[in-house]
Amino acid sequence: SWVDLDNEGSVKLIMQYLTKKNHKHIAYINIVENYNFAFQRKQGYVKSLKKYNIKYNKNYYISVKTESPEQSTFLIKKMLKNNPKITALICSTEYSGVGAIKACNELNKNIGKDISIITFDGPVIESLTTPALTAISHPRQELGLKAIEMLIEMNNKNYSHRTYLAKPTIVDRGTVKTLKKV
């Protein structure tokens, strides 16, 4: 039995959100894909590109080796300098979200106007970053309650394994711009 975030579905929801706002040059900053969640999130990105007829551009994808905002900052800054058409950044972790803010600030890009950023929510992104980033959010309390519920049920003789995927929502904090249709 297990509870988890719908990682692939979360990125599909982000891509739907961005494409509805007319973004086509969408970059993705991930952590190494040997983490299952990172692999699932990449799958959501790649499948969504196909769904929205956006060609995969290897220059728009970064896989960061560590949870280091400094490493993310360096790589995102380099990506943005080399790919000026990028209009949106999806950050797979809070740390890459912090790195994206730093990179954009160092490049004098106004977040929410010059570049859009969306990330996965958590305590850092929720309350400590400036600006607070638009994010995909999951019902953390519900995840905990489901896990406890499953553990309690394991004592039951008729227990059968169960799974629970938490459904994501988008928390709009103003860092994703709607582009003019081309």
Salt bridges, closest charged atoms under 4 A:
ASP6 OD2 - LYS167 NZ 3.62
GLU8 OE2 - LYS12 NZ 3.13
GLU8 OE2 - LYS47 NZ 2.93
GLU70 OE2 - LYS102 NZ 3.91
GLU106 OE1 - LYS77 NZ 2.81
ASP121 OD2 - ARG173 NH2 3.06
GLU126 OE2 - ARG140 NH2 2.80
GLU149 OE2 - LYS146 NZ 3.96
GLU149 OE2 - ARG162 NH2 3.13
GLU153 OE1 - ARG162 NH1 2.54
